[in-house]
């Protein structure tokens, strides 16, 4: 993290005797993957700009257990979940925001039955609320104005949680030309990384699913493919490379687009 970024930990907040407004759940990709770290930094810049009182768990954060559950290891998932819930409850966490739809879905929908009850938001929902409540303004002089952009719906944000509008609202606020793929919202095609598929080679077939999804995006003639998930970002980036279009088509998370438009 850059020295300019203010990223307090929950332990530091507790030592100071204060409770932050939100906990930013960074997630494994946002913590360890070099590309996804840029998404984490962009979102932190937005939080700092909006003067949001937030904290991270830092070294105390562990996997939500999502991948273990999708791969069929329910025992490992529950071990991870119960350990995390114990920590979150000890810190009296009420509101969690994350840039990873996999973490979002797991924390929101699967932790409650194990005793973890939190208000969980995807980062696009949280940013949309910041703008709605006038805590964050997007300048009219956005360097993205008029750019042709398409948005790829992450499975765990869209179909699993019925959130389609928050990311699109943010893109429209940037003044871009939003063009939809033929398969979008409820009919959007998975990038291929969901359900723990991110960590294995694809089965044999005519074409990798991320390449098929990238073809959907390229058909729109957009110069930017926007995503709201670090896994999707990786898969679409690999798809663009497979089609040898990396010079003309870029992949960015919505948080990066907003941070860049604000020169953060």
C-alpha positions in Angstrom: 0.0 0.0 0.0 1.2 3.5 -0.8 2.1 5.7 2.1 -0.5 8.2 0.9 -3.3 5.7 1.5 -4.9 5.6 5.0 -5.8 2.0 5.8 -6.4 1.5 9.6 -6.9 -2.0 11.0 -9.7 -3.1 13.3 -7.1 -3.9 16.0 -5.8 -0.3 15.8 -9.4 1.0 16.0 -10.1 -1.1 19.0 -6.9 0.0 20.7 -8.1 3.6 20.2 -11.5 2.7 21.6 -13.5 3.5 18.5 -15.7 1.5 16.1 -15.3 2.3 12.4 -18.3 2.9 10.1 -17.5 -0.1 7.9 -15.2 -3.0 7.6 -13.5 -3.4 4.2 -13.2 -7.1 3.6 -10.3 -7.2 1.1 -10.5 -10.9 0.1 -7.8 -13.3 -1.1 -7.5 -11.9 -4.6 -7.4 -8.3 -3.4 -4.7 -9.1 -0.9 -2.4 -11.4 -2.9 -3.0 -11.1 -6.7 -0.9 -8.3 -8.2 -3.6 -7.2 -10.6 -6.4 -7.3 -8.0 -4.3 -5.3 -5.6 -4.8 -2.3 -7.9 -8.6 -2.7 -7.4 -8.0 -2.7 -3.7 -5.9 0.5 -3.9 -8.5 2.2 -6.1 -11.3 1.4 -3.7 -9.3 2.6 -0.7 -8.6 5.9 -2.6 -12.4 6.3 -3.0 -13.0 5.6 0.7 -10.3 8.1 1.6 -11.7 10.7 -0.8 -15.2 10.3 0.7 -13.8 10.5 4.2 -15.3 7.1 5.1 -14.3 5.8 8.5 -13.3 2.3 7.6 -10.9 -0.4 8.7 -9.5 -3.7 7.5 -8.7 -6.9 9.4 -5.2 -6.9 8.0 -3.3 -10.1 8.9 -6.3 -11.3 10.9 -8.4 -11.7 7.7 -8.6 -15.2 6.4 -10.4 -16.9 3.5 -14.2 -16.7 3.7 -14.2 -20.4 2.8 -16.1 -19.8 -0.4 -13.7 -21.8 -2.6 -13.7 -24.7 -0.2 -17.5 -24.9 -0.2 -17.8 -24.7 -4.0 -15.2 -27.4 -4.3 -17.3 -29.6 -2.0 -15.3 -29.3 1.2 -18.2 -28.3 3.6 -16.1 -29.1 6.7 -13.3 -26.8 5.7 -15.8 -24.1 4.8 -17.5 -24.3 8.2 -14.1 -24.2 10.0 -13.2 -21.0 8.1 -16.6 -19.4 8.5 -16.8 -20.1 12.3 -13.3 -18.7 12.9 -14.1 -15.6 10.9 -17.5 -15.1 12.6 -15.8 -15.4 16.0 -13.4 -12.6 15.0 -16.0 -10.4 13.4 -18.3 -10.7 16.3 -15.5 -10.0 18.8 -14.9 -6.7 16.9 -18.7 -6.1 16.9 -18.7 -5.6 13.2 -22.1 -4.6 11.8 -21.4 -3.4 8.2 -19.0 -5.1 5.7 -18.1 -3.9 2.2 -16.1 -6.0 -0.2 -14.9 -5.7 -3.9 -15.2 -9.5 -4.3 -18.7 -10.9 -5.2 -17.6 -14.3 -4.0 -16.9 -12.9 -0.5 -20.0 -10.7 -0.7 -22.3 -13.7 -1.5 -20.7 -15.9 1.2 -20.7 -13.3 4.0 -24.2 -12.2 3.1 -26.0 -15.4 2.4 -24.1 -18.3 4.1 -22.6 -16.8 7.3 -26.0 -16.0 9.0 -26.9 -19.7 9.5 -23.6 -20.1 11.3 -24.1 -17.0 13.6 -22.6 -14.2 11.4 -25.3 -11.5 10.9 -23.9 -8.4 9.0 -25.0 -5.8 6.6 -22.9 -6.7 3.6 -22.5 -4.6 0.5 -20.6 -5.0 -2.8 -18.3 -2.1 -3.4 -20.4 -0.8 -6.3 -23.5 -0.7 -4.1 -21.5 1.2 -1.4 -20.0 3.7 -3.9 -23.5 4.3 -5.4 -24.7 5.1 -1.8 -21.8 7.5 -1.3 -22.8 9.4 -4.4 -26.5 9.3 -3.6 -25.8 10.7 -0.1 -23.5 13.4 -1.6 -20.5 12.1 0.2 -18.7 11.5 -3.1 -19.1 13.5 -6.3 -18.0 12.5 -9.7 -16.5 15.4 -11.7 -18.1 16.3 -15.0 -14.7 16.5 -16.6 -14.2 12.7 -16.4 -11.6 11.6 -18.9 -13.8 8.7 -19.7 -16.7 10.8 -21.1 -18.0 9.3 -24.3 -15.8 6.2 -24.1 -17.5 3.0 -25.3 -17.7 0.6 -22.3 -19.4 -2.7 -21.8 -20.0 -4.3 -18.4 -19.6 -8.0 -17.6 -22.0 -9.1 -14.8 -20.3 -11.2 -12.1 -22.4 -14.4 -11.4 -22.3 -13.9 -7.6 -23.4 -10.2 -7.9 -26.0 -10.6 -10.6 -27.8 -13.9 -10.8 -27.0 -14.9 -7.2 -27.9 -11.6 -5.6 -30.0 -9.8 -8.2 -27.8 -6.7 -8.3 -27.5 -5.3 -11.8 -28.2 -1.6 -11.5 -25.5 -0.3 -9.0 -22.5 -1.0 -11.4 -24.4 0.4 -14.4 -25.5 3.5 -12.5 -21.9 4.2 -11.6 -20.7 3.8 -15.2 -23.5 6.2 -16.4 -22.4 8.7 -13.8 -19.0 8.7 -15.5 -20.6 9.9 -18.7 -19.6 6.9 -20.8 -21.4 5.2 -23.6 -22.6 2.0 -22.0 -23.2 -0.8 -24.5 -24.7 -4.1 -23.4 -23.5 -7.5 -24.5 -26.1 -9.7 -26.2 -26.0 -11.8 -23.0 -26.4 -9.4 -20.0 -28.0 -9.2 -16.6 -29.9 -12.5 -15.9 -28.8 -14.1 -19.1 -25.1 -13.0 -18.7 -22.6 -15.7 -19.4 -20.2 -16.8 -16.6 -16.6 -15.9 -17.2 -15.6 -19.4 -16.1 -14.1 -18.6 -12.7 -17.1 -19.2 -10.4 -17.7 -22.3 -8.3 -13.9 -22.8 -7.6 -13.3 -23.2 -11.4 -10.7 -20.4 -11.1 -8.2 -22.9 -9.6 -8.3 -25.7 -12.1 -7.8 -26.3 -15.8 -11.0 -26.3 -17.9 -12.5 -29.5 -19.1 -11.9 -30.4 -22.8 -14.2 -28.8 -25.3 -14.3 -26.6 -28.3 -13.5 -23.3 -26.6 -12.7 -22.0 -23.1 -15.7 -20.2 -21.6 -13.7 -17.0 -20.8 -12.8 -16.8 -24.5 -16.5 -17.2 -25.5 -17.5 -14.5 -23.0 -14.7 -12.2 -24.3 -16.1 -12.6 -27.8 -19.5 -11.4 -26.5 -17.6 -8.3 -25.2 -15.6 -7.7 -28.3 -18.8 -7.8 -30.4 -19.9 -4.6 -28.7 -16.8 -2.8 -30.1 -16.2 -1.3 -26.6 -12.7 -0.1 -25.8 -13.1 -1.0 -22.1 -14.6 -4.0 -20.5 -15.7 -3.1 -17.0 -15.9 -5.7 -14.3 -16.9 -5.8 -10.6 -15.0 -8.9 -9.6 -11.3 -9.7 -9.4 -11.9 -13.2 -10.7 -13.8 -11.9 -13.7 -11.1 -9.4 -14.3 -8.5 -12.1 -14.6 -10.6 -14.3 -16.9 -11.6 -11.4 -19.2 -8.0 -10.2 -19.3 -6.9 -13.8 -20.3 -9.7 -13.8 -22.9 -8.6 -10.6 -24.5 -5.0 -11.9 -24.7 -6.2 -15.1 -26.3 -8.0 -12.9 -29.0 -4.8 -10.8 -29.3 -6.8 -7.6 -28.6 -4.9 -6.4 -25.5 -3.6 -3.3 -27.4 -7.1 -2.0 -28.2 -9.3 -3.3 -25.3 -8.6 -2.8 -21.7 -10.2 -4.4 -18.6 -10.8 -2.3 -15.5 -12.8 -2.7 -12.3 -15.5 -0.1 -11.8 -13.6 1.2 -8.7 -10.5 1.8 -10.9 -12.5 3.7 -13.5 -14.0 5.9 -10.8 -10.6 6.5 -9.1 -9.0 7.2 -12.5 -11.8 9.6 -13.5 -11.2 11.5 -10.2 -7.4 11.5 -10.7 -7.1 9.8 -7.3 
